[in-house]
């Protein structure tokens, strides 16, 4: 199966190379330069500041940073592994890590002395491969919360205290569904829970949409499936069996996408991954609330004429709230031209020296506690309350935090789950269709 994946990867990349993604490109590395790639333009200034600090501490070494958009980033990076134009160091994502490690294009980082206790819980452990080697140095973390328009909430008679005390269940949706229904307004001014509500002519939806959620549902259904007690796989890391055929999972998904059928959530036909994501819907006044990640805090804060705030994810049938806690890392490529310099740069990126600098920009939560504290202070200075994102990490009694599914063949899982979830969301396909999809995924996973 590894050969099949590698062959498919190479085939896909051949097209990228032919179309010029990597044509004539080079890492620009030398004995005194470390090339570094990231995708988030908002974080670029923070890492440029880190680079200055690094260069001051390491005379003679320079860091060359390249920022690319999300889609171009992965296309060009993967093409670089084939063409030898990869950077020395790059920002890595947990869903990509398994395949990269399996294809042996990452450099082990065991000698950097990364200690789990130096970072927020779970972040360091996620980057240990199946072979026992470390392939990523913790960079930052994020959780998911419910962003909401305070004016719309006030007009609906909903207070911050009420929105932070919501609960749900897959039978009737609980107080969460009631709140989302009440925030929904049709073109005649009727709310979703009022007689005469026209679900086919909605002016403002109670809940925005980030699409079908593919196989992870990070900012879609995952807070609900996790608070119902479900897990993606049979093990926390490197599972060998996915569980999309679970009765619990399917009942939650049926209820969640049912919100769109009732007219309370933006329909799939109105969602577009490029131009009409949840934040765009909220910004345009087409939706009152949206589940989104901590990396979007500044974006929601910047909406003109929208006084936004964030509330906790609702309490589920298990009695707990739940949120995915994702963490990015920095990885070194096996083909790096400057591994010695790359190791120094990655060690610096993972240290408080850099992470406190990044935190002060108030864009993301760095992985070290000191970096997180710096970010919290920066957000507070901007007048932003980030409790909905930070408390889940600190309060394990009331919150369940969980990671992306960490397995082999993540690309294959996405390729199967994306159309399956979109069919359920957009076409009303029965959730039982996931039984067959789950069998296909597990067949691939165990080859």
Backbone torsions as a table, in degrees:
resi	resn	phi	psi	omega
1	UNK	NA	-33.6	177.9
2	UNK	-62.0	-39.5	178.4
3	UNK	-63.8	-40.3	179.2
4	UNK	-62.1	-43.3	-179.7
5	UNK	-65.3	-43.7	179.9
6	UNK	-63.4	-41.1	178.8
7	UNK	-63.4	-43.7	178.7
8	UNK	-63.7	-40.2	179.1
9	UNK	-63.2	-45.2	-179.9
10	UNK	-64.3	-38.9	178.6
11	UNK	-62.7	-43.4	179.5
12	UNK	-65.7	-36.2	-177.7
13	UNK	-74.7	-27.6	178.2
14	UNK	-57.0	-41.3	178.3
15	UNK	-63.8	-40.9	179.6
16	UNK	-61.5	-42.3	-178.1
17	UNK	-68.5	-38.8	179.3
18	UNK	-64.7	-38.0	-178.1
19	UNK	-81.0	-1.1	170.1
20	UNK	99.9	7.1	-178.3
21	UNK	-58.5	-37.5	-177.1
22	UNK	-118.0	6.9	-175.3
23	UNK	-65.1	120.0	176.1
24	UNK	75.9	5.1	-178.1
25	UNK	-88.3	158.4	175.1
26	UNK	-151.2	159.8	-177.5
27	UNK	-70.8	-25.1	-178.3
28	UNK	74.6	13.9	-177.8
29	UNK	-75.2	152.2	172.2
30	UNK	-154.0	179.3	-176.6
31	UNK	-63.8	-18.4	-179.2
32	UNK	-116.2	10.6	179.8
33	UNK	-129.6	137.1	174.1
34	UNK	-115.7	122.7	178.8
35	UNK	-91.2	137.8	-173.9
36	UNK	-138.9	130.0	-179.7
37	UNK	-114.1	143.3	171.4
38	UNK	-145.4	163.6	-176.7
39	UNK	-109.5	-19.4	-174.4
40	UNK	-89.2	110.1	-179.3
41	UNK	-63.3	-30.8	180.0
42	UNK	-65.2	-28.2	-178.3
43	UNK	-90.2	-9.9	-176.8
44	UNK	-54.9	-48.9	-179.8
45	UNK	-58.8	-37.2	-179.4
46	UNK	-64.6	-41.9	-178.8
47	UNK	-78.4	-23.7	171.0
48	UNK	-66.1	-37.5	176.6
49	UNK	-66.1	-39.8	176.6
50	UNK	-62.4	-39.9	-179.9
51	UNK	-61.0	-39.1	177.8
52	UNK	-63.4	-42.9	177.9
53	UNK	-64.1	-40.4	178.9
54	UNK	-64.0	-45.4	-178.9
55	UNK	-64.4	-32.6	177.8
56	UNK	-68.0	-37.4	179.8
57	UNK	-80.2	-18.1	-177.1
58	UNK	-128.8	73.1	-178.7
59	UNK	-53.2	132.9	179.7
60	UNK	97.5	-15.0	177.4
61	UNK	-103.1	137.5	178.1
62	UNK	-122.7	150.3	176.6
63	UNK	-115.5	124.6	177.4
64	UNK	-106.6	111.9	-175.3
65	UNK	-99.9	134.0	175.3
66	UNK	-121.2	129.4	177.6
67	UNK	-112.5	129.3	179.5
68	UNK	-130.3	151.5	175.6
69	UNK	-64.5	156.8	-172.2
70	UNK	-49.0	-54.4	-176.1
71	UNK	-66.3	-47.0	179.2
72	UNK	-62.4	-34.6	-177.6
73	UNK	-57.0	-53.2	-175.3
74	UNK	-73.4	-34.5	177.1
75	UNK	-62.8	-47.5	-177.2
76	UNK	-71.9	-37.1	179.2
77	UNK	-64.1	-48.3	-178.3
78	UNK	-66.3	-36.8	174.9
79	UNK	-62.9	-35.8	179.7
80	UNK	-63.8	-32.6	177.6
81	UNK	-65.0	-31.1	178.5
82	UNK	-80.0	-43.9	-172.7
83	UNK	-89.7	-7.0	-178.7
84	UNK	78.8	24.0	-179.2
85	UNK	-112.9	19.9	-179.7
86	UNK	-69.7	156.1	176.5
87	UNK	-75.8	173.0	174.7
88	UNK	-72.6	-43.2	-175.9
89	UNK	-134.1	144.4	177.6
90	UNK	-145.9	155.5	173.4
91	UNK	-73.8	123.9	-173.9
92	UNK	-108.9	151.3	178.5
93	UNK	-115.6	141.7	-174.5
94	UNK	-59.2	-30.6	179.7
95	UNK	-74.1	-21.8	179.6
96	UNK	-91.2	-26.1	-170.5
97	UNK	-57.4	-44.9	-176.8
98	UNK	-58.1	-46.0	-179.2
99	UNK	-69.1	-41.2	179.1
100	UNK	-62.1	-42.1	179.5
101	UNK	-65.7	-40.8	-179.9
102	UNK	-64.1	-35.3	179.7
103	UNK	-84.1	-0.1	175.1
104	UNK	58.7	45.0	176.3
105	UNK	-106.6	4.9	179.0
106	UNK	-111.5	147.8	179.4
107	UNK	-90.8	129.2	176.5
108	UNK	-60.8	144.2	-176.8
109	UNK	-119.3	25.6	-176.3
110	UNK	-59.6	-30.0	-175.2
111	UNK	-79.8	-1.0	-178.3
112	UNK	-82.3	-9.2	177.2
113	UNK	70.3	32.0	178.5
114	UNK	-68.1	123.6	179.9
115	UNK	-111.1	131.9	-178.0
116	UNK	-58.1	-36.2	-176.4
117	UNK	-67.7	-15.6	-178.2
118	UNK	-83.1	-4.6	-175.4
119	UNK	-129.7	169.0	177.1
120	UNK	-59.5	147.9	-172.6
121	UNK	-51.9	130.4	173.7
122	UNK	88.2	-18.8	-173.4
123	UNK	-65.4	-43.6	-177.1
124	UNK	-72.4	-38.8	-176.5
125	UNK	-64.5	-29.6	-177.0
126	UNK	-63.8	-19.3	-173.7
127	UNK	-103.1	21.6	173.0
128	UNK	-95.3	123.9	-178.6
129	UNK	-75.6	174.7	179.0
130	UNK	-65.6	-19.7	178.7
131	UNK	-86.6	2.1	178.0
132	UNK	88.2	-2.6	-179.0
133	UNK	-93.7	150.8	176.0
134	UNK	-86.9	136.5	179.6
135	UNK	-126.4	4.2	178.6
136	UNK	-149.5	141.6	175.4
137	UNK	-102.9	123.9	-175.0
138	UNK	-51.4	135.8	-173.6
139	UNK	-117.4	-53.7	-178.9
140	UNK	-158.1	-177.7	178.2
141	UNK	-149.5	162.5	176.4
142	UNK	-151.7	155.9	172.7
143	UNK	-129.3	177.7	-177.6
144	UNK	-116.9	141.5	176.9
145	UNK	-142.9	177.4	-178.9
146	UNK	-100.5	103.8	173.7
147	UNK	-75.7	139.4	178.1
148	UNK	-144.7	151.3	178.5
149	UNK	-80.5	113.6	-174.5
150	UNK	-63.4	-35.8	179.6
151	UNK	-66.1	-45.1	179.2
152	UNK	-63.0	-39.0	178.6
153	UNK	-64.9	-43.5	179.4
154	UNK	-63.2	-42.6	178.3
155	UNK	-61.7	-28.8	179.7
156	UNK	-87.7	-1.3	179.6
157	UNK	77.9	22.1	-179.2
158	UNK	-105.0	125.9	179.9
159	UNK	-93.8	166.6	177.0
160	UNK	-60.8	-38.0	179.4
161	UNK	-63.0	-40.4	179.0
162	UNK	-67.4	-42.3	-178.7
163	UNK	-68.7	-25.9	177.6
164	UNK	-86.6	-1.6	-178.3
165	UNK	-117.7	16.5	-177.5
166	UNK	-70.9	150.1	174.5
167	UNK	-136.0	164.2	-177.0
168	UNK	-146.5	164.2	171.3
169	UNK	-154.2	157.4	-176.2
170	UNK	-77.1	-3.1	179.4
171	UNK	-84.0	-57.5	-179.0
172	UNK	-124.5	4.2	176.3
173	UNK	83.2	-10.4	177.3
174	UNK	60.6	-157.2	-178.9
175	UNK	-70.3	-22.6	177.3
176	UNK	-63.9	-50.7	-179.8
177	UNK	-63.1	-37.9	178.2
178	UNK	-60.8	-41.3	179.8
179	UNK	-66.9	-43.9	180.0
180	UNK	-64.2	-39.6	177.9
181	UNK	-63.9	-41.3	-177.7
182	UNK	-71.3	-27.3	177.3
183	UNK	-77.1	-16.4	-178.8
184	UNK	-81.7	135.5	-179.3
185	UNK	-133.3	129.2	177.8
186	UNK	-85.4	-179.8	-174.0
187	UNK	-70.4	-10.8	176.7
188	UNK	-100.4	5.1	178.6
189	UNK	87.5	5.2	178.7
190	UNK	-83.0	136.1	176.7
191	UNK	-82.4	161.3	-174.6
192	UNK	-62.1	-22.2	179.8
193	UNK	-103.4	13.7	-179.7
194	UNK	-105.0	148.9	177.0
195	UNK	-58.0	138.9	178.4
196	UNK	88.2	2.4	178.4
197	UNK	-59.9	131.7	-179.0
198	UNK	-103.1	98.9	-176.0
199	UNK	-68.1	-15.1	-178.9
200	UNK	-92.6	-4.5	178.8
201	UNK	-137.7	73.4	-175.3
202	UNK	-96.8	133.0	177.6
203	UNK	-89.7	-46.4	178.2
204	UNK	-131.0	121.5	177.0
205	UNK	-84.8	146.4	178.1
206	UNK	-67.2	-36.4	-175.9
207	UNK	-129.5	129.8	176.4
208	UNK	-76.6	171.2	-177.8
209	UNK	-125.5	137.3	171.1
210	UNK	-110.5	26.3	175.4
211	UNK	91.3	-164.3	-175.0
212	UNK	-76.8	-20.0	176.7
213	UNK	92.2	-2.8	179.8
214	UNK	50.7	-130.5	-177.7
215	UNK	-100.6	-2.0	-176.5
216	UNK	-117.4	-30.7	176.8
217	UNK	58.8	31.8	-172.4
218	UNK	-49.9	-53.2	-178.2
219	UNK	-108.7	23.7	177.4
220	UNK	-121.7	-94.1	-171.9
221	UNK	-97.5	-8.7	-173.5
222	UNK	-62.1	-34.9	177.0
223	UNK	-62.0	-27.0	-178.9
224	UNK	-84.5	-46.5	-179.5
225	UNK	-63.1	-37.9	-179.7
226	UNK	-71.9	-38.7	179.3
227	UNK	-76.6	-5.2	172.2
228	UNK	-94.4	-2.5	176.1
229	UNK	98.3	5.4	-176.6
230	UNK	-87.2	149.2	173.6
231	UNK	-127.6	150.7	-176.7
232	UNK	-60.1	-45.6	-173.0
233	UNK	-132.2	177.5	-177.6
234	UNK	-75.0	-14.5	177.9
235	UNK	-137.1	154.3	-177.0
236	UNK	-62.4	-37.9	179.2
237	UNK	-134.0	139.7	178.1
238	UNK	57.0	46.5	175.8
239	UNK	-65.4	157.4	179.6
240	UNK	-113.6	1.9	-178.5
241	UNK	-147.9	119.3	173.2
242	UNK	-80.8	158.3	-172.2
243	UNK	-127.9	40.1	177.4
244	UNK	-73.3	-9.3	177.1
245	UNK	-89.5	2.3	-179.9
246	UNK	-63.9	138.0	177.4
247	UNK	-62.0	-38.1	178.6
248	UNK	-62.5	-49.6	-179.4
249	UNK	-58.4	-48.5	-175.5
250	UNK	-67.3	-33.5	178.1
251	UNK	-68.4	-36.4	179.0
252	UNK	-69.4	-45.6	-179.7
253	UNK	-61.3	-41.9	178.7
254	UNK	-60.4	-45.0	178.6
255	UNK	-65.7	-45.9	-175.3
256	UNK	-59.6	-52.9	180.0
257	UNK	-70.9	-18.6	174.8
258	UNK	-65.1	-21.7	176.6
259	UNK	-61.6	-34.2	178.1
260	UNK	-70.9	-39.3	179.1
261	UNK	-62.3	-33.2	180.0
262	UNK	-80.0	-9.5	179.3
263	UNK	91.5	7.8	-176.9
264	UNK	-90.7	-22.6	-179.1
265	UNK	-120.5	144.7	179.7
266	UNK	-52.5	128.5	-178.9
267	UNK	-69.8	158.9	-177.3
268	UNK	-60.0	-33.5	-178.4
269	UNK	-64.4	-20.9	-179.7
270	UNK	-94.8	-6.5	-178.6
271	UNK	-91.0	141.2	175.4
272	UNK	-145.5	124.7	-174.8
273	UNK	-63.7	-25.5	-178.9
274	UNK	-90.5	-40.5	-168.7
275	UNK	-124.0	-12.0	-176.4
276	UNK	-141.5	59.8	175.9
277	UNK	-79.1	178.7	-175.7
278	UNK	-56.4	-43.5	-178.2
279	UNK	-64.2	-34.7	177.7
280	UNK	-67.7	-40.2	179.1
281	UNK	-62.9	-42.2	179.0
282	UNK	-68.3	-43.5	-179.9
283	UNK	-59.8	-37.6	-178.8
284	UNK	-79.8	-3.6	-179.3
285	UNK	79.3	14.4	-178.9
286	UNK	-88.5	-11.9	179.0
287	UNK	-144.0	147.6	-176.7
288	UNK	-90.6	-24.8	-175.6
289	UNK	-149.4	160.3	-179.8
290	UNK	-157.2	138.0	169.4
291	UNK	-80.2	127.8	179.1
292	UNK	-154.7	169.1	-173.5
293	UNK	-92.1	165.7	-178.2
294	UNK	-60.8	-25.8	178.7
295	UNK	-66.3	-10.9	-179.2
296	UNK	-102.1	5.7	-176.6
297	UNK	-55.0	-50.8	-178.0
298	UNK	-65.3	-33.8	178.9
299	UNK	-63.2	-49.5	-179.9
300	UNK	-66.5	-35.8	178.6
301	UNK	-63.0	-31.5	-175.3
302	UNK	-84.7	-0.8	-179.9
303	UNK	-64.9	122.6	179.8
304	UNK	-71.1	130.0	177.7
305	UNK	75.1	6.8	179.0
306	UNK	-120.6	110.9	178.9
307	UNK	-87.4	96.8	-171.5
308	UNK	-97.8	147.7	174.9
309	UNK	-142.6	166.4	-179.8
310	UNK	-122.0	139.4	177.8
311	UNK	-118.2	160.9	177.3
312	UNK	-63.1	155.9	169.3
313	UNK	-66.0	151.1	-175.6
314	UNK	-71.6	155.8	176.2
315	UNK	-70.9	134.3	-178.2
316	UNK	-102.6	-174.2	-179.0
317	UNK	-58.9	-23.6	178.8
318	UNK	-78.3	-8.5	-177.3
319	UNK	89.4	2.0	179.0
320	UNK	-119.8	157.1	168.0
321	UNK	-88.0	161.1	-179.3
322	UNK	-144.4	147.6	175.2
323	UNK	-153.5	140.6	171.3
324	UNK	-65.7	137.5	172.4
325	UNK	-116.3	102.4	-179.1
326	UNK	-98.6	152.9	176.8
327	UNK	-142.9	127.4	176.3
328	UNK	-82.9	166.8	178.6
329	UNK	-145.1	166.1	173.7
330	UNK	-106.2	131.2	-178.5
331	UNK	-121.9	153.3	175.8
332	UNK	-105.8	135.4	-180.0
333	UNK	-80.0	144.5	179.7
334	UNK	-60.7	-31.8	-178.6
335	UNK	-89.8	13.8	-179.9
336	UNK	-55.2	138.6	177.6
337	UNK	-85.6	-9.5	-176.2
338	UNK	-141.6	68.0	-175.0
339	UNK	-67.3	-33.7	179.4
340	UNK	-64.7	-47.3	178.2
341	UNK	-67.2	-37.3	179.9
342	UNK	-62.4	-40.8	179.5
343	UNK	-63.7	-41.7	178.2
344	UNK	-63.5	-40.1	-178.7
345	UNK	-68.4	-43.7	179.6
346	UNK	-65.3	-41.1	177.1
347	UNK	-61.2	-38.5	179.1
348	UNK	-69.1	-42.3	178.6
349	UNK	-59.2	-35.0	-176.8
350	UNK	-86.7	0.0	-176.3
351	UNK	-96.2	162.5	176.3
352	UNK	-61.1	-28.6	-179.1
353	UNK	-55.3	-41.4	178.6
354	UNK	-89.8	-42.8	-171.1
355	UNK	-67.7	-30.5	175.3
356	UNK	-71.4	-32.8	175.8
357	UNK	-64.9	-47.0	178.7
358	UNK	-60.9	-42.7	-179.9
359	UNK	-58.8	-37.6	-177.8
360	UNK	-65.7	-16.5	177.8
361	UNK	-79.5	-13.9	177.5
362	UNK	60.5	44.2	-179.6
363	UNK	-115.9	-32.3	-174.4
364	UNK	-153.8	161.3	176.1
365	UNK	-93.5	109.6	177.6
366	UNK	-64.9	161.0	-170.8
367	UNK	-72.6	-30.1	-179.1
368	UNK	-81.6	150.8	177.2
369	UNK	-55.6	-39.2	178.9
370	UNK	-65.1	-38.9	177.5
371	UNK	-65.8	-40.7	177.6
372	UNK	-62.1	-43.9	179.0
373	UNK	-60.8	-40.0	178.5
374	UNK	-63.7	-39.2	178.8
375	UNK	-67.7	-42.9	179.1
376	UNK	-59.2	-41.8	179.1
377	UNK	-65.3	-39.2	-179.7
378	UNK	-66.8	-42.5	177.5
379	UNK	-64.1	-40.8	179.4
380	UNK	-61.4	-39.3	178.5
381	UNK	-62.9	-30.8	178.2
382	UNK	-83.9	-2.5	-178.7
383	UNK	80.4	24.1	-177.9
384	UNK	-107.3	125.0	176.6
385	UNK	-89.0	115.6	-176.6
386	UNK	-107.5	17.2	-178.0
387	UNK	-55.2	-38.4	-178.1
388	UNK	-61.2	-22.0	-179.6
389	UNK	-97.7	-34.5	-175.0
390	UNK	-87.2	-34.3	-176.9
391	UNK	-61.9	-36.9	177.9
392	UNK	-57.3	-29.2	-180.0
393	UNK	-76.4	-31.9	-175.6
394	UNK	-91.2	-28.3	-171.9
395	UNK	-110.3	85.9	-178.3
396	UNK	-76.6	-14.9	179.8
397	UNK	-68.4	-41.3	-174.7
398	UNK	-104.3	-12.1	-175.7
399	UNK	-125.0	144.0	169.1
400	UNK	-109.7	121.0	173.2
401	UNK	-106.5	146.3	-176.3
402	UNK	-148.1	161.0	-176.5
403	UNK	-99.0	166.6	165.3
404	UNK	-52.6	152.1	172.6
405	UNK	-64.1	125.9	-178.7
406	UNK	-107.6	99.8	-179.7
407	UNK	-144.5	173.8	169.6
408	UNK	-73.5	163.7	172.1
409	UNK	59.5	39.0	179.5
410	UNK	-59.4	-36.6	179.9
411	UNK	-64.4	-37.5	178.6
412	UNK	-67.5	-40.0	178.8
413	UNK	-61.3	-45.9	179.0
414	UNK	-61.8	-43.0	-178.1
415	UNK	-60.8	-31.2	179.2
416	UNK	-88.0	-39.7	-174.7
417	UNK	-78.9	-32.2	-177.9
418	UNK	-58.7	-54.2	179.5
419	UNK	-66.8	-31.3	-179.3
420	UNK	-65.3	-45.4	-179.7
421	UNK	-70.8	-35.0	178.0
422	UNK	-68.3	-32.8	176.7
423	UNK	-66.8	-39.2	178.7
424	UNK	-67.1	-46.5	-178.5
425	UNK	-67.7	-51.4	-171.7
426	UNK	-91.0	-30.1	-174.1
427	UNK	-112.6	-0.9	178.9
428	UNK	72.1	21.1	177.4
429	UNK	-62.3	137.3	-178.6
430	UNK	-58.9	144.1	179.7
431	UNK	-65.2	-21.2	177.9
432	UNK	-62.6	-16.7	177.0
433	UNK	-62.7	-19.8	-179.9
434	UNK	-70.4	-17.5	177.9
435	UNK	-59.8	-48.8	-178.8
436	UNK	-67.8	-40.4	178.5
437	UNK	-61.5	-41.9	179.7
438	UNK	-63.1	-39.3	177.3
439	UNK	-62.6	-41.3	179.0
440	UNK	-63.4	-44.1	179.6
441	UNK	-61.5	-46.2	-177.7
442	UNK	-69.2	-29.6	174.8
443	UNK	-64.1	-45.2	178.7
444	UNK	-63.9	-43.0	-174.9
445	UNK	-64.2	-27.4	-174.2
446	UNK	-107.0	18.7	176.5
447	UNK	-82.7	NA	NA
